Amino acid sequence: MMTLIGYITLLVAAMLDMLVMLGMDMQAMQASGYSNRKYNNWLRESGELSSFKRILVLAVLIGTCTTMAQMSWMVVTILAAVLLAQAVVLLRSWLVNKTLAFDRRAAGRYFTAIFITLIILAATGYLGYRSGSVDAAHAVAIMAVMILAITPLLTMLANWLLKPFGKRSNSDEGEGS
């Protein structure tokens, strides 16, 4: 039972951290003019991919795959606490330096990325549930941390998926003026 609670705690912490990191990624995407190429260049040039917050997520991901994490719910809870602490720190700094205009384009991409994440987590949970409830929680928690590690790719995927809608809405706005 404690193992199940530990994995659910890790899942919630990873999702909260992901919501904040996606917001920061959407801010950078918006600053890049919703261009995946410019955003990718920014990622490489700014050192964002090797920043402390990204390295910390990778360390937690590696930690969740160790035998200690699989054998001890306390290790999983400590990893969840690390992600939760990062989410709080990032949220505070993001709210202070917030320049994201949460317009229709940014909101669409943000919620598309969340929707993709939820679909992946639901599929993982379903497949894991066939093995047992603890296995499902374990699989979903690890998948959530994996997705957290690749939020820049998730941001670019959401932007790519909504690109046709953005062009159409921009041309519709341009025709009315």
Secondary structure, 3 states (H helix, E strand, C coil): CHHHHHHHHHHHHHHHHHHHHHHHHHHHHHHCCCCHHHHHHHHHHHCHHHCHHHHHHHHHHHHHCCHHHHHCHHHHHHHHHHHHHHHHHHHHHHHHCCCCCCCHHHHHHHHHHHHHHHHHHHHHHHHHHCCCHHHHHHHHHHHHHHHHHCHHHHHHHHHHHHHHHHHHHHHHHHHHC
